Amino acid sequence: FGLPAVRDLQSRIVPLLRVHWIKEALHRLALERLFMRDSRHLSLVDCTSFLLMEAEGIHEVFALDRDFEDEGFRVLPSN
């Protein structure tokens, strides 16, 4: 999509989001979870999201994969 798409995302979508910059401790915990799960379908970003959502008490997520559902979150839209 190129830089125009990145600019559009930055100017139109990012202002609607709450961005969490993670600390080293959360990164380490996410790596531990990734290694513990040992799944080729799971990513470091997924594991970081799981931990952050758990810490924030978030139970629902807009996602297109089942990894969040497998971790106990309610996925929207539902399948």
Distance bins in CASP14 RR format, pairs under 12 A and 6 or more apart:
PFRMAT RR
TARGET T0000
AUTHOR 0000-0000-0000
RMODE 2
METHOD distances of the structure
MODEL  1
1 7 0 0 0 0 0 1 0 0 0 0 0
1 8 0 0 0 0 1 0 0 0 0 0 0
1 9 0 0 0 0 1 0 0 0 0 0 0
2 8 0 0 0 0 1 0 0 0 0 0 0
2 9 0 0 0 0 0 1 0 0 0 0 0
3 9 0 0 0 0 0 1 0 0 0 0 0
3 10 0 0 0 0 0 1 0 0 0 0 0
4 10 0 0 0 0 0 1 0 0 0 0 0
4 11 0 0 0 0 0 1 0 0 0 0 0
4 12 0 0 0 0 0 1 0 0 0 0 0
5 11 0 0 0 0 0 1 0 0 0 0 0
5 12 0 0 0 0 0 1 0 0 0 0 0
5 13 0 0 0 0 0 1 0 0 0 0 0
6 12 0 0 0 0 0 1 0 0 0 0 0
6 13 0 0 0 0 0 1 0 0 0 0 0
6 14 0 0 0 0 0 1 0 0 0 0 0
7 13 0 0 0 0 0 1 0 0 0 0 0
7 14 0 0 0 0 0 1 0 0 0 0 0
8 14 0 0 0 0 0 1 0 0 0 0 0
8 15 0 0 0 0 0 1 0 0 0 0 0
9 15 0 0 0 0 0 1 0 0 0 0 0
9 16 0 0 0 0 0 1 0 0 0 0 0
9 17 0 0 0 0 0 1 0 0 0 0 0
10 16 0 0 0 0 0 1 0 0 0 0 0
10 17 0 0 0 0 0 1 0 0 0 0 0
10 19 0 0 0 0 0 1 0 0 0 0 0
13 19 0 0 0 0 0 1 0 0 0 0 0
17 62 0 0 0 0 0 1 0 0 0 0 0
18 52 0 0 0 0 0 1 0 0 0 0 0
18 56 0 0 0 0 1 0 0 0 0 0 0
18 58 0 0 0 0 0 1 0 0 0 0 0
19 52 0 0 0 0 0 1 0 0 0 0 0
20 26 0 0 0 0 1 0 0 0 0 0 0
20 48 0 0 0 0 1 0 0 0 0 0 0
20 49 0 0 0 0 1 0 0 0 0 0 0
20 51 0 0 0 0 0 1 0 0 0 0 0
20 52 1 0 1 0 0 0 0 0 0 0 0
20 53 0 0 0 0 0 1 0 0 0 0 0
20 55 0 0 0 0 1 0 0 0 0 0 0
20 56 0 0 0 0 1 0 0 0 0 0 0
20 58 0 0 0 0 0 1 0 0 0 0 0
21 27 0 0 0 0 0 1 0 0 0 0 0
21 48 0 0 0 0 0 1 0 0 0 0 0
21 52 0 0 0 0 0 1 0 0 0 0 0
22 28 0 0 0 0 0 1 0 0 0 0 0
22 29 0 0 0 0 1 0 0 0 0 0 0
22 30 1 0 0 1 0 0 0 0 0 0 0
22 31 0 0 0 0 0 1 0 0 0 0 0
22 44 0 0 0 0 0 1 0 0 0 0 0
22 45 0 0 0 0 0 1 0 0 0 0 0
22 47 0 0 0 0 0 1 0 0 0 0 0
22 48 1 0 0 1 0 0 0 0 0 0 0
22 49 0 0 0 0 0 1 0 0 0 0 0
22 51 0 0 0 0 1 0 0 0 0 0 0
22 52 1 0 0 1 0 0 0 0 0 0 0
22 55 0 0 0 0 0 1 0 0 0 0 0
23 29 0 0 0 0 1 0 0 0 0 0 0
23 30 0 0 0 0 0 1 0 0 0 0 0
23 48 0 0 0 0 0 1 0 0 0 0 0
23 51 0 0 0 0 0 1 0 0 0 0 0
23 52 0 0 0 0 0 1 0 0 0 0 0
23 55 0 0 0 0 0 1 0 0 0 0 0
24 30 0 0 0 0 0 1 0 0 0 0 0
24 31 0 0 0 0 0 1 0 0 0 0 0
24 48 0 0 0 0 0 1 0 0 0 0 0
25 31 0 0 0 0 0 1 0 0 0 0 0
25 32 0 0 0 0 0 1 0 0 0 0 0
25 48 0 0 0 0 0 1 0 0 0 0 0
25 51 0 0 0 0 0 1 0 0 0 0 0
25 52 0 0 0 0 0 1 0 0 0 0 0
25 55 0 0 0 0 0 1 0 0 0 0 0
26 32 0 0 0 0 0 1 0 0 0 0 0
26 33 0 0 0 0 0 1 0 0 0 0 0
26 44 0 0 0 0 0 1 0 0 0 0 0
26 47 0 0 0 0 1 0 0 0 0 0 0
26 48 1 0 0 1 0 0 0 0 0 0 0
26 49 0 0 0 0 0 1 0 0 0 0 0
26 50 0 0 0 0 0 1 0 0 0 0 0
26 51 1 0 0 1 0 0 0 0 0 0 0
26 52 1 0 0 1 0 0 0 0 0 0 0
26 53 0 0 0 0 0 1 0 0 0 0 0
26 54 0 0 0 0 0 1 0 0 0 0 0
26 55 0 0 0 0 1 0 0 0 0 0 0
26 56 0 0 0 0 0 1 0 0 0 0 0
27 33 0 0 0 0 0 1 0 0 0 0 0
27 34 0 0 0 0 0 1 0 0 0 0 0
27 44 0 0 0 0 1 0 0 0 0 0 0
27 45 0 0 0 0 0 1 0 0 0 0 0
27 47 0 0 0 0 1 0 0 0 0 0 0
27 48 1 0 0 1 0 0 0 0 0 0 0
27 51 0 0 0 0 1 0 0 0 0 0 0
27 52 0 0 0 0 0 1 0 0 0 0 0
28 34 0 0 0 0 0 1 0 0 0 0 0
28 35 0 0 0 0 0 1 0 0 0 0 0
28 44 0 0 0 0 0 1 0 0 0 0 0
28 47 0 0 0 0 0 1 0 0 0 0 0
28 48 0 0 0 0 0 1 0 0 0 0 0
28 51 0 0 0 0 0 1 0 0 0 0 0
29 35 0 0 0 0 0 1 0 0 0 0 0
29 36 0 0 0 0 0 1 0 0 0 0 0
29 44 0 0 0 0 0 1 0 0 0 0 0
29 47 0 0 0 0 1 0 0 0 0 0 0
29 48 0 0 0 0 1 0 0 0 0 0 0
29 50 0 0 0 0 1 0 0 0 0 0 0
29 51 1 0 1 0 0 0 0 0 0 0 0
29 52 0 0 0 0 1 0 0 0 0 0 0
29 54 0 0 0 0 0 1 0 0 0 0 0
29 55 0 0 0 0 1 0 0 0 0 0 0
30 36 0 0 0 0 0 1 0 0 0 0 0
30 37 0 0 0 0 0 1 0 0 0 0 0
30 42 0 0 0 0 0 1 0 0 0 0 0
30 43 0 0 0 0 1 0 0 0 0 0 0
30 44 1 0 1 0 0 0 0 0 0 0 0
30 45 0 0 0 0 1 0 0 0 0 0 0
30 46 0 0 0 0 1 0 0 0 0 0 0
30 47 1 0 1 0 0 0 0 0 0 0 0
30 48 1 0 1 0 0 0 0 0 0 0 0
30 49 0 0 0 0 1 0 0 0 0 0 0
30 50 1 0 0 1 0 0 0 0 0 0 0
30 51 1 0 1 0 0 0 0 0 0 0 0
30 52 0 0 0 0 1 0 0 0 0 0 0
30 53 0 0 0 0 0 1 0 0 0 0 0
30 54 0 0 0 0 0 1 0 0 0 0 0
30 55 0 0 0 0 0 1 0 0 0 0 0
31 37 0 0 0 0 0 1 0 0 0 0 0
31 42 0 0 0 0 0 1 0 0 0 0 0
31 43 0 0 0 0 0 1 0 0 0 0 0
31 44 1 0 0 1 0 0 0 0 0 0 0
31 45 0 0 0 0 0 1 0 0 0 0 0
31 47 1 0 0 1 0 0 0 0 0 0 0
31 48 0 0 0 0 1 0 0 0 0 0 0
31 51 0 0 0 0 0 1 0 0 0 0 0
32 38 0 0 0 0 0 1 0 0 0 0 0
32 44 0 0 0 0 0 1 0 0 0 0 0
32 47 0 0 0 0 1 0 0 0 0 0 0
32 48 0 0 0 0 0 1 0 0 0 0 0
32 50 0 0 0 0 0 1 0 0 0 0 0
32 51 0 0 0 0 1 0 0 0 0 0 0
33 39 0 0 0 0 0 1 0 0 0 0 0
33 42 0 0 0 0 1 0 0 0 0 0 0
33 43 0 0 0 0 0 1 0 0 0 0 0
33 44 0 0 0 0 1 0 0 0 0 0 0
33 45 0 0 0 0 0 1 0 0 0 0 0
33 46 0 0 0 0 1 0 0 0 0 0 0
33 47 1 0 1 0 0 0 0 0 0 0 0
33 48 0 0 0 0 1 0 0 0 0 0 0
33 49 0 0 0 0 0 1 0 0 0 0 0
33 50 1 0 0 1 0 0 0 0 0 0 0
33 51 1 0 0 1 0 0 0 0 0 0 0
33 52 0 0 0 0 0 1 0 0 0 0 0
33 54 0 0 0 0 0 1 0 0 0 0 0
33 67 0 0 0 0 0 1 0 0 0 0 0
33 71 0 0 0 0 1 0 0 0 0 0 0
34 40 0 0 0 0 0 1 0 0 0 0 0
34 41 0 0 0 0 0 1 0 0 0 0 0
34 42 1 0 0 1 0 0 0 0 0 0 0
34 43 1 0 0 1 0 0 0 0 0 0 0
34 44 1 0 1 0 0 0 0 0 0 0 0
34 45 0 0 0 0 1 0 0 0 0 0 0
34 46 0 0 0 0 1 0 0 0 0 0 0
34 47 1 0 1 0 0 0 0 0 0 0 0
34 48 0 0 0 0 1 0 0 0 0 0 0
34 49 0 0 0 0 0 1 0 0 0 0 0
34 50 0 0 0 0 1 0 0 0 0 0 0
34 51 0 0 0 0 0 1 0 0 0 0 0
34 67 0 0 0 0 0 1 0 0 0 0 0
35 42 0 0 0 0 0 1 0 0 0 0 0
35 44 0 0 0 0 0 1 0 0 0 0 0
35 47 0 0 0 0 1 0 0 0 0 0 0
36 42 0 0 0 0 0 1 0 0 0 0 0
36 47 0 0 0 0 1 0 0 0 0 0 0
36 50 0 0 0 0 0 1 0 0 0 0 0
37 43 0 0 0 0 0 1 0 0 0 0 0
37 44 0 0 0 0 0 1 0 0 0 0 0
37 46 0 0 0 0 1 0 0 0 0 0 0
37 47 1 0 0 1 0 0 0 0 0 0 0
37 50 0 0 0 0 1 0 0 0 0 0 0
37 67 0 0 0 0 1 0 0 0 0 0 0
37 70 0 0 0 0 1 0 0 0 0 0 0
37 71 0 0 0 0 1 0 0 0 0 0 0
38 47 0 0 0 0 0 1 0 0 0 0 0
39 46 0 0 0 0 1 0 0 0 0 0 0
39 47 0 0 0 0 1 0 0 0 0 0 0
39 65 0 0 0 0 0 1 0 0 0 0 0
39 66 0 0 0 0 0 1 0 0 0 0 0
39 67 0 0 0 0 1 0 0 0 0 0 0
39 70 0 0 0 0 1 0 0 0 0 0 0
39 71 0 0 0 0 0 1 0 0 0 0 0
40 46 0 0 0 0 0 1 0 0 0 0 0
40 67 0 0 0 0 0 1 0 0 0 0 0
41 47 0 0 0 0 0 1 0 0 0 0 0
41 65 1 0 0 1 0 0 0 0 0 0 0
41 66 0 0 0 0 1 0 0 0 0 0 0
41 67 1 0 0 1 0 0 0 0 0 0 0
41 68 0 0 0 0 0 1 0 0 0 0 0
41 70 0 0 0 0 1 0 0 0 0 0 0
41 71 0 0 0 0 0 1 0 0 0 0 0
42 48 0 0 0 0 0 1 0 0 0 0 0
42 49 0 0 0 0 0 1 0 0 0 0 0
42 50 0 0 0 0 1 0 0 0 0 0 0
42 65 0 0 0 0 1 0 0 0 0 0 0
42 66 0 0 0 0 0 1 0 0 0 0 0
42 67 1 0 1 0 0 0 0 0 0 0 0
42 68 0 0 0 0 0 1 0 0 0 0 0
42 70 0 0 0 0 1 0 0 0 0 0 0
42 71 0 0 0 0 1 0 0 0 0 0 0
43 49 0 0 0 0 1 0 0 0 0 0 0
43 50 0 0 0 0 0 1 0 0 0 0 0
43 65 0 0 0 0 1 0 0 0 0 0 0
43 67 0 0 0 0 1 0 0 0 0 0 0
43 68 0 0 0 0 0 1 0 0 0 0 0
44 50 0 0 0 0 0 1 0 0 0 0 0
44 51 0 0 0 0 0 1 0 0 0 0 0
45 51 0 0 0 0 0 1 0 0 0 0 0
45 52 0 0 0 0 0 1 0 0 0 0 0
45 63 0 0 0 0 0 1 0 0 0 0 0
45 65 0 0 0 0 0 1 0 0 0 0 0
45 67 0 0 0 0 0 1 0 0 0 0 0
45 68 0 0 0 0 0 1 0 0 0 0 0
46 52 0 0 0 0 0 1 0 0 0 0 0
46 53 0 0 0 0 0 1 0 0 0 0 0
46 61 0 0 0 0 0 1 0 0 0 0 0
46 63 0 0 0 0 1 0 0 0 0 0 0
46 64 0 0 0 0 0 1 0 0 0 0 0
46 65 0 0 0 0 1 0 0 0 0 0 0
46 66 0 0 0 0 0 1 0 0 0 0 0
46 67 1 0 1 0 0 0 0 0 0 0 0
46 68 1 0 0 1 0 0 0 0 0 0 0
46 69 0 0 0 0 0 1 0 0 0 0 0
46 70 0 0 0 0 1 0 0 0 0 0 0
46 71 0 0 0 0 1 0 0 0 0 0 0
46 73 0 0 0 0 0 1 0 0 0 0 0
47 53 0 0 0 0 0 1 0 0 0 0 0
47 54 0 0 0 0 0 1 0 0 0 0 0
47 67 0 0 0 0 1 0 0 0 0 0 0
47 68 0 0 0 0 0 1 0 0 0 0 0
47 71 0 0 0 0 1 0 0 0 0 0 0
48 54 0 0 0 0 0 1 0 0 0 0 0
48 55 0 0 0 0 0 1 0 0 0 0 0
49 55 0 0 0 0 0 1 0 0 0 0 0
49 56 0 0 0 0 0 1 0 0 0 0 0
49 58 0 0 0 0 1 0 0 0 0 0 0
49 61 1 0 0 1 0 0 0 0 0 0 0
49 62 0 0 0 0 0 1 0 0 0 0 0
49 63 0 0 0 0 1 0 0 0 0 0 0
49 65 0 0 0 0 0 1 0 0 0 0 0
49 67 0 0 0 0 1 0 0 0 0 0 0
49 68 1 0 0 1 0 0 0 0 0 0 0
49 71 0 0 0 0 1 0 0 0 0 0 0
49 73 0 0 0 0 1 0 0 0 0 0 0
50 56 0 0 0 0 0 1 0 0 0 0 0
50 57 0 0 0 0 0 1 0 0 0 0 0
50 58 0 0 0 0 1 0 0 0 0 0 0
50 59 0 0 0 0 0 1 0 0 0 0 0
50 61 0 0 0 0 1 0 0 0 0 0 0
50 63 0 0 0 0 0 1 0 0 0 0 0
50 67 0 0 0 0 1 0 0 0 0 0 0
50 68 1 0 0 1 0 0 0 0 0 0 0
50 69 0 0 0 0 0 1 0 0 0 0 0
50 70 0 0 0 0 1 0 0 0 0 0 0
50 71 1 0 1 0 0 0 0 0 0 0 0
50 72 0 0 0 0 1 0 0 0 0 0 0
50 73 1 0 0 1 0 0 0 0 0 0 0
51 57 0 0 0 0 0 1 0 0 0 0 0
51 58 0 0 0 0 0 1 0 0 0 0 0
51 71 0 0 0 0 0 1 0 0 0 0 0
51 73 0 0 0 0 0 1 0 0 0 0 0
52 58 1 0 0 1 0 0 0 0 0 0 0
52 61 0 0 0 0 0 1 0 0 0 0 0
52 73 0 0 0 0 0 1 0 0 0 0 0
53 59 1 0 0 1 0 0 0 0 0 0 0
53 60 0 0 0 0 1 0 0 0 0 0 0
53 61 1 0 0 1 0 0 0 0 0 0 0
53 62 0 0 0 0 0 1 0 0 0 0 0
53 63 0 0 0 0 0 1 0 0 0 0 0
53 68 0 0 0 0 1 0 0 0 0 0 0
53 71 0 0 0 0 1 0 0 0 0 0 0
53 72 0 0 0 0 1 0 0 0 0 0 0
53 73 1 0 0 1 0 0 0 0 0 0 0
53 74 0 0 0 0 0 1 0 0 0 0 0
53 75 0 0 0 0 0 1 0 0 0 0 0
54 61 0 0 0 0 0 1 0 0 0 0 0
54 68 0 0 0 0 0 1 0 0 0 0 0
54 71 0 0 0 0 1 0 0 0 0 0 0
54 72 0 0 0 0 1 0 0 0 0 0 0
54 73 0 0 0 0 1 0 0 0 0 0 0
56 73 0 0 0 0 0 1 0 0 0 0 0
57 73 0 0 0 0 0 1 0 0 0 0 0
58 68 0 0 0 0 0 1 0 0 0 0 0
58 71 0 0 0 0 0 1 0 0 0 0 0
58 72 0 0 0 0 0 1 0 0 0 0 0
58 73 1 0 0 1 0 0 0 0 0 0 0
58 74 0 0 0 0 1 0 0 0 0 0 0
58 76 0 0 0 0 0 1 0 0 0 0 0
59 68 0 0 0 0 0 1 0 0 0 0 0
59 69 0 0 0 0 0 1 0 0 0 0 0
59 71 0 0 0 0 0 1 0 0 0 0 0
59 72 0 0 0 0 1 0 0 0 0 0 0
59 73 1 0 0 1 0 0 0 0 0 0 0
59 74 1 0 1 0 0 0 0 0 0 0 0
59 75 0 0 0 0 0 1 0 0 0 0 0
59 76 0 0 0 0 0 1 0 0 0 0 0
60 68 0 0 0 0 1 0 0 0 0 0 0
60 69 0 0 0 0 0 1 0 0 0 0 0
60 72 0 0 0 0 0 1 0 0 0 0 0
60 73 1 0 0 1 0 0 0 0 0 0 0
60 74 1 0 1 0 0 0 0 0 0 0 0
60 75 1 0 0 1 0 0 0 0 0 0 0
60 76 1 0 1 0 0 0 0 0 0 0 0
60 77 0 0 0 0 0 1 0 0 0 0 0
60 78 0 0 0 0 0 1 0 0 0 0 0
61 67 0 0 0 0 1 0 0 0 0 0 0
61 68 1 0 1 0 0 0 0 0 0 0 0
61 69 0 0 0 0 1 0 0 0 0 0 0
61 70 0 0 0 0 0 1 0 0 0 0 0
61 71 0 0 0 0 1 0 0 0 0 0 0
61 72 0 0 0 0 1 0 0 0 0 0 0
61 73 1 0 1 0 0 0 0 0 0 0 0
61 74 1 0 0 1 0 0 0 0 0 0 0
61 75 1 0 1 0 0 0 0 0 0 0 0
61 76 1 0 0 1 0 0 0 0 0 0 0
61 77 0 0 0 0 0 1 0 0 0 0 0
61 78 0 0 0 0 0 1 0 0 0 0 0
62 68 0 0 0 0 1 0 0 0 0 0 0
62 73 0 0 0 0 0 1 0 0 0 0 0
62 74 0 0 0 0 0 1 0 0 0 0 0
62 75 1 0 0 1 0 0 0 0 0 0 0
62 76 1 0 1 0 0 0 0 0 0 0 0
62 77 1 0 0 1 0 0 0 0 0 0 0
62 78 0 0 0 0 0 1 0 0 0 0 0
63 69 1 0 0 1 0 0 0 0 0 0 0
63 70 0 0 0 0 0 1 0 0 0 0 0
63 71 0 0 0 0 0 1 0 0 0 0 0
63 72 0 0 0 0 0 1 0 0 0 0 0
63 73 1 0 0 1 0 0 0 0 0 0 0
63 74 0 0 0 0 1 0 0 0 0 0 0
63 75 1 0 1 0 0 0 0 0 0 0 0
63 76 1 0 0 1 0 0 0 0 0 0 0
63 77 0 0 0 0 1 0 0 0 0 0 0
63 78 0 0 0 0 0 1 0 0 0 0 0
63 79 0 0 0 0 0 1 0 0 0 0 0
64 75 0 0 0 0 1 0 0 0 0 0 0
64 76 0 0 0 0 0 1 0 0 0 0 0
64 77 0 0 0 0 1 0 0 0 0 0 0
64 79 0 0 0 0 1 0 0 0 0 0 0
65 71 0 0 0 0 0 1 0 0 0 0 0
65 73 0 0 0 0 0 1 0 0 0 0 0
65 75 0 0 0 0 1 0 0 0 0 0 0
65 79 0 0 0 0 0 1 0 0 0 0 0
66 72 0 0 0 0 0 1 0 0 0 0 0
66 73 0 0 0 0 0 1 0 0 0 0 0
66 75 1 0 0 1 0 0 0 0 0 0 0
66 78 0 0 0 0 0 1 0 0 0 0 0
66 79 1 0 0 1 0 0 0 0 0 0 0
67 73 0 0 0 0 1 0 0 0 0 0 0
67 75 0 0 0 0 1 0 0 0 0 0 0
68 74 0 0 0 0 1 0 0 0 0 0 0
68 75 1 0 1 0 0 0 0 0 0 0 0
68 76 0 0 0 0 1 0 0 0 0 0 0
68 78 0 0 0 0 0 1 0 0 0 0 0
68 79 0 0 0 0 0 1 0 0 0 0 0
69 75 1 0 1 0 0 0 0 0 0 0 0
69 76 0 0 0 0 0 1 0 0 0 0 0
69 77 0 0 0 0 0 1 0 0 0 0 0
69 78 0 0 0 0 1 0 0 0 0 0 0
69 79 1 0 0 1 0 0 0 0 0 0 0
END
